[in-house]
Amino acid sequence: MVFLSLCGLAVVAVVVLSRAYGRAIGTVAAATCGVSVAVAMPPAFSLEVDRLADQATLAVYGVLSLLVLLRMPRKRISVRDHSVLSATAAEGRSSFPETWLSEIVSRIVARQDLAGSKVEISVGDLLLRACPETAAKILDEVFVAALSEPGIEAVAVYGGRWPGQDRVWVAARYRDLPPEAFVLANGKKDRDNPGLGTGSVTWFDNGFERVYQIPLPTVSQ
């Protein structure tokens, strides 16, 4: 009975140490406690265990310890370590600029006071990996150019990711769009379309929208 109680206390110790310090420390604790109990069993001060009941007790202790260790994570991160890791991750994210396209457009809408206008503004979600300042500057200029055209009813901003660049389109609609099956493109390469200013922005008119194409080189980490 005494050795059964010792094994129970040993299991509790394994659980506590595993939760506090992880699976590795728990394994060392389980082995140390098992050896200590075996040495205390008859014959004393020996790893040999003669009685069948004591052998069964050790076997049960071994199974319980193994179950405890298997359920424990390999490493538990303390609150302090978690704070350090979070700060490091945040620093890494800040050095690698990523901004939602919708955030940039929202700032442009507020800055140009477009919320109260009759022009409907819609934007798709895209996490830009390009320089946020460059993207905001170019989009600001594109919005000014798009809204300077007469009869603009809506502006849709959407984008996608190409190898080495983010690709953003700004479609300024001045007529109702045709059925969904209709393809709204002119099939030309960027260099074959007229440009906007001195930048790399090009545009084309499909008879319903003036579509501005904006290539934004991604910033590598």
N, C-alpha and C positions, 0 to 999 in steps of 0.2 A: 504493500500500500504506500509505503514511504517513497519507493522508487517511482511509482505511478504518479505521485504528487510532484516529484522532482521533474519528471518528464513533462508534466503539464506546465510547470513553471518555465521549463526550457522552451516549450512551444510558444508561450506568451512572450518570452524574451526575443525569440526569432521574429515573431510578428512585429513587435515594437521596433526592433533594430532595422528590419526590412522596410518598414514604412518611413522610418526617419532617414536612413542612409542608402537604401536601395538593395537590390538583389545580391550584389557581391558581398557586402557586409553581412547580410542575412545568412548567406551560405557559410561564411566563416563562423558566425555565431552558432549555426545549427551543428556544424561539425565539432566545434569546441564543447558545446553542451552535451552532445552525444558521447564524446570520449569521456567527459567528466563523470557522467552518470554510469557509464560502463565500468570505469575504474572504481567507483564506489560500490558496485554490486559484488557479491561474493563470487570468487575469492577477491578480497579487497586488494587494491593497488595493482590490479592486473586487468588487461583488456579481455581476458577470458571470462565468459559468463556461463555458469554451470546450469543454473535453474531454468527450466523451460518457461516459467512465468516471467522471469526477468528478460529472457530472450524475446518473448512476445511483446513485452512492454517496450523494449528498444525498437522492435520492428514497427509497432504502432507509432512511436515517436518519429521514426524515420519517414514513414508515409505522410504523417501530418506536416512535418517540416517541409517535405518535398512539395506538398500541395500548396503550402503557404508561399514558398519561394516561386513556384510557377505562376502564382496569381499576382506577384509583385512586379512592378516595372523595373527594368534594368537600372534606371537612374531616376531619382526624384530630384527636381530642381527646387531649391529653396526660394522663398519670396525674394531674397536679395539677389540671388543668381538670376531669377526671372526678370527682375528689374534691369539688371545689367544687360541681359540678352535683348530685352525689349528696346533699350536705349541704343544698343549697337545696331539692331535691325532698322530702327527708325532713322539712324544716321546714314545707313546704307541706302535706304529708300530716298532720303533727301538728296543724296549725291547722284541718284539716277532719276531724273525728272519724269514723272508720269502724272498727267493731268487729264481729267475727263473732258471730252469735247464739249459736253453740255455745260460744264462750269465756265469755260471760256465764252461760249455763246451767251450765257446768262449775264455775264459781266458786260458784254457788248450791248445787249438789249437794254441793260440799266444805264450804261454810259451814253448811249445814243437816244435814250428816252423813247424806246419803241413799244413799251408795254401798253401805252394808251393809243397806239396807232391802229389803223384798220388792217394793217398787214399781219397776217397770221404767221407766227414763227414756230417751227418745229425742228427738233434736233434728235438724232439718234445717238445711242450710247457707244462711245469708243474711248478706250483708255489710250491716250496719245503717249507715244514714247519719243516724240520729237521735243525740241526745246519749247517750253510753254510760252516764253516771251515772244519767240519768233512766230509761233502759231497764232498768238493773240494779235500781234501786229498785222500779219497778213490777213487774217479773218476780218479785222477791223476795216482794213482798206477794201476788202471784197464786199463787205456789207454796204459801205458807202457807195461803191460803184453800182451794186445791184439795186439799191433803193433809189438811186438817182434816175433809173429808167422809168418812163411813164407807165402807169397802169399796173404796177406790181401788186398782186393780190395776196401772195404768200411766199415765204422763203423757207425752204427745207434744207437742213444741213445734215449730212450723213457722211460716213467714212468707212474705211477698211484698211487692212494692213497688207502691204506689199513687201517683198524682200528689200530690206534696207530703208524703207520709208513708210510713213503713214500717208494715206491718200484720203483727202477730204473733198467733197463736192458740195457746192452751194447752189441750189436750184431756185432761181427767182421766177415764180410763175405769174404770167400775165393773162392766160386764158385757161379755161377749164380743161383738165387733162382728158385724153381719150381713154377708151377701155383699157383695162389692166394688161391685156395681151399685147398691146401696142408697144414696140420698143422705142424708147426715147433716147436715141444716140445718133451720132453722125458717122460713126465708123472711122474717124480720122485719128491719127496719132497726135500727141500733144504738139509737136513741132509744126504740124500742119494747121493748127487752129490759131486764131489771133491771140495775142498776149495781152495782159493787163499791166500797164506800166513797164517797169524795167525788171520785174521779178520773173519767177518761173510759172506764175499763174496763167493759165489759158482758159478760153471760154468758147462755147458754141451755142447756137440757138436752134432748137428743134421744132420751132413753130408754136410751142406752148410755154417753154421756159428758156431763160438764159442760164446755162449751166456753167459754173466756174469750177475748174479743176485745179486743186492745190496739192502739189507734192511736198511733203515735209520729211526731210531726212531724219531718221531716228538717231538718238544720241546713245552711243554705246556706253556700258557701265565701266 
